[in-house]
Amino acid sequence: MSRNRVMSNHLKEEIAKELGFYDVVERDGWGGITSRNAGNMVKRAVEMAQTGLMNGQNHYKK
C-alpha cells in the first residue's frame, strides 16, 4: 500500500528553514531530523492550514 504525500517537498523545506533545522536536512536528509523537529513541522503545517482555511484560502483538493 502506498502513501500519499501530505506535504510537498517545497513546503517541508520552507517549514524546516523557518524552524531552523534545514541545515540538518541538507547534511543528513529527512531521516536526520529529531522526532521533536518532525512533530514541530506537523504542528506548523496544521497551523498554516488552519490560518488558510480561516482566511478562505483553501487550496486542498477533496
N, C-alpha and C positions, 0 to 999 in steps of 0.2 A: 504494500500500500504506500503510495507516495504522499508526501506532504505538500500542501500548497504554501507558497511564501506569504507570510503575513506582512512583512515589511520588506520594501525594496532595499537593495544594497546601498543605494544613494541615501535613503532615509536612515539606515543604520549608521552609515559613516557620518552623516550630519549630526546625529544624536551623540555618537561617540566623541566627536570633536567638541560638541557643546559640553559634555560631561567631563572632558579632559583625559580620556584614556585612548584616544585614537593612535597615539604612538605605539601602544602595546599591540593594537590590531595590525598596524603596519609591520611591526617587528615579528610578532608571533602568530598572526592570524586571529580569527574569531575564537578559536579554541584556547587562546592565551588569556582571555579576559576572565576576571573573577565572577563567581556566581552573583555577588553583590552588584557588580557593574552590569551584568546581564539583566538583573532584576530592575535596576535603575533605568536601563534602556526601555524596558517594557513599561515601566511606570510613566516615563516621559512620553512615550508613544501614545499611551492611553490619554494622558493629559492633552496632548496635541489634538488627538481625535475628538475629545470632548469639547475642546475650545472651538474646533472647526464646526462641529455639529451645532453648538450654541450660536455660532455666527452664520449659520446657514451655508456652510461650505462643505457639504457632504459630497466627497469625491469617490466614495466607496460604491462598488457595484454590488448589487444583490444577486 
